[in-house]
Amino acid sequence: MSPPPRARRTPGWLWLSLMSFTALMLLIAYETRWVHPDIHAYFSQSGNLTGQQLATRSREYLEESLGILLEESDPDAVQRASFQIELGYGLFDIGLYRNEYACTEPNLQRLDALNDSLGQGVVPPPDSLSQGLLQPIRCLTEIEMDQLDYRSAVTNRFVEETRHHQTLVLVGSLVIYLLGLVFWGMHVFKHRLADRATRESLRWMAQALQDPLTGIGNRSALHDDVLAEKGGTMALLLIDIDYFKQYNDALGHPDGDQLLRELVALIDRALSGKARLYRMGGDEFAALLPCDDPRTLASAAASVVEEVRRAALPHPDHPAGTHVTLSVGGVQFTAEPEAFAAAYVAADRALYRVKAQGRDGWQLGATAVEESRYGFTGK
Ligand SMILES: Nc1nc2c(ncn2[C@@H]2O[C@H](COP(=O)(O)OP(=O)(O)OP(=O)(O)O)[C@@H](O)[C@H]2O)c(=O)[nH]1
């Protein structure tokens, strides 16, 4: 049998937002760490002569040699001029100039020829001297200008590209940031929805266990609470109003409802707030309280009956008196599902024994206590 297909997990909004913010951080790191060295490398040219700088220096050597030859003609000056021309030649004779500037080759030849004749001690007349040096100087000047133009064009392009790049980074950061915020908002929204659903479920669950008229627990709540007490020794009292039908008939159902609420408060007071109360339906209540001793059970049952007697709530149509009375059946039991079921039957029987014997009293269930030993019944 093939295993069931695994449910595909989609990343939640929280993860999406965290991923967006991580992407944003990476983008910023890229911008500050990777781009910066590029800019630095481009603008920092210390130690490297550029195409323009070589041409400038070469031209300066040639101009110097021209100045020497025009002013002096002694052999020493000629030698110095020849040396300057050689230096200028060396800086002029590079691949970049030869490949890209047509004037380079013929002017290098002119310099060669001039230097040859200077080497033989022959200083050309001023006209041809000017030709021999001025032409290369002019060529070098053109190269300088062109290289300057080239450099500013490259710089402009680089600045433009950098600006474009920065705009992209800015827009990208903004988009990622906004996406992150949206994802985060979705996460918070979803979280709130889940919270609300949980609160709603808890409210429904609480309502499902509550009697809406009196606000105390209902029959299901009693079962749940008994299960929660697992193994504990408890007392269960079943409490029924005597002649409630007549009360309703005489005073109306709203007054009947009010009596139900008042009795809850009285029963609670009788048991000193130590019992949990439940409405089992109609005019029947239950009380659940911890009870290690049958005497506690008897005194709890008696207290409930006494408290209502003391309250002397008028009952205009009570066949046997003038005030509201209660019948109570009690039992002690161990909080286990089966023991509880038996205890409930025993308490119910005890209650009906009270009813059968004229009401307004209490009895304890035989399964829980040895009636013969304690004889706990009360009028
Ligand atoms: N006002 C009101 N009456 C209710 C409510 N639920 C049940 N009752 C009434 O409670 C009465 C219970 O009547 P019975 O079961 O005959 O009990 P009883 O009249 O108290 O008689 P005994 O228990 O034998 O003393 C009925 O008349 C129901 O209409 C409720 O929520 N509000």
Ligand as a Chemical Component Dictionary entry (heavy atoms), coordinates in Angstrom:
data_LIG
# 
_chem_comp.id                   LIG 
_chem_comp.type                 NON-POLYMER 
_chem_comp.pdbx_formal_charge   0 
_chem_comp.three_letter_code    LIG 
# 
loop_
_chem_comp_atom.comp_id 
_chem_comp_atom.atom_id 
_chem_comp_atom.alt_atom_id 
_chem_comp_atom.type_symbol 
_chem_comp_atom.charge 
_chem_comp_atom.model_Cartn_x 
_chem_comp_atom.model_Cartn_y 
_chem_comp_atom.model_Cartn_z 
_chem_comp_atom.pdbx_ordinal 
LIG N1  N1  N 0 -40.562 28.962 35.457 1  
LIG C1  C1  C 0 -40.016 27.862 34.966 2  
LIG N2  N2  N 0 -40.617 26.701 35.112 3  
LIG C2  C2  C 0 -40.052 25.589 34.635 4  
LIG C3  C3  C 0 -38.836 25.616 33.961 5  
LIG N3  N3  N 0 -38.526 24.357 33.584 6  
LIG C4  C4  C 0 -39.491 23.559 34.031 7  
LIG N4  N4  N 0 -40.433 24.298 34.686 8  
LIG C5  C5  C 0 -41.615 23.848 35.332 9  
LIG O1  O1  O 0 -41.318 23.088 36.475 10 
LIG C6  C6  C 0 -42.422 22.289 36.768 11 
LIG C7  C7  C 0 -42.018 20.956 37.276 12 
LIG O2  O2  O 0 -43.118 20.245 37.594 13 
LIG P1  P1  P 0 -43.066 18.845 38.268 14 
LIG O3  O3  O 0 -42.039 17.997 37.576 15 
LIG O4  O4  O 0 -44.454 18.350 38.307 16 
LIG O5  O5  O 0 -42.549 19.099 39.705 17 
LIG P2  P2  P 0 -43.198 19.820 40.929 18 
LIG O6  O6  O 0 -44.365 20.617 40.492 19 
LIG O7  O7  O 0 -42.139 20.588 41.600 20 
LIG O8  O8  O 0 -43.697 18.654 41.797 21 
LIG P3  P3  P 0 -42.815 17.795 42.784 22 
LIG O9  O9  O 0 -41.443 17.783 42.269 23 
LIG O10 O10 O 0 -43.437 16.453 42.743 24 
LIG O11 O11 O 0 -42.925 18.452 44.073 25 
LIG C8  C8  C 0 -43.267 22.222 35.487 26 
LIG O12 O12 O 0 -44.470 22.893 35.689 27 
LIG C9  C9  C 0 -42.430 22.956 34.442 28 
LIG O13 O13 O 0 -43.235 23.711 33.565 29 
LIG C10 C10 C 0 -38.205 26.875 33.773 30 
LIG O14 O14 O 0 -37.164 27.008 33.195 31 
LIG N5  N5  N 0 -38.831 27.984 34.299 32 
# 
loop_
_chem_comp_bond.comp_id 
_chem_comp_bond.atom_id_1 
_chem_comp_bond.atom_id_2 
_chem_comp_bond.value_order 
_chem_comp_bond.pdbx_ordinal 
LIG N1  C1  SING 1  
LIG C1  N2  DOUB 2  
LIG C1  N5  SING 3  
LIG N2  C2  SING 4  
LIG C2  C3  DOUB 5  
LIG C2  N4  SING 6  
LIG C3  N3  SING 7  
LIG C3  C10 SING 8  
LIG N3  C4  DOUB 9  
LIG C4  N4  SING 10 
LIG N4  C5  SING 11 
LIG C5  O1  SING 12 
LIG C5  C9  SING 13 
LIG O1  C6  SING 14 
LIG C6  C7  SING 15 
LIG C6  C8  SING 16 
LIG C7  O2  SING 17 
LIG O2  P1  SING 18 
LIG P1  O3  DOUB 19 
LIG P1  O4  SING 20 
LIG P1  O5  SING 21 
LIG O5  P2  SING 22 
LIG P2  O6  DOUB 23 
LIG P2  O7  SING 24 
LIG P2  O8  SING 25 
LIG O8  P3  SING 26 
LIG P3  O9  DOUB 27 
LIG P3  O10 SING 28 
LIG P3  O11 SING 29 
LIG C8  O12 SING 30 
LIG C8  C9  SING 31 
LIG C9  O13 SING 32 
LIG C10 O14 DOUB 33 
LIG C10 N5  SING 34 
# 
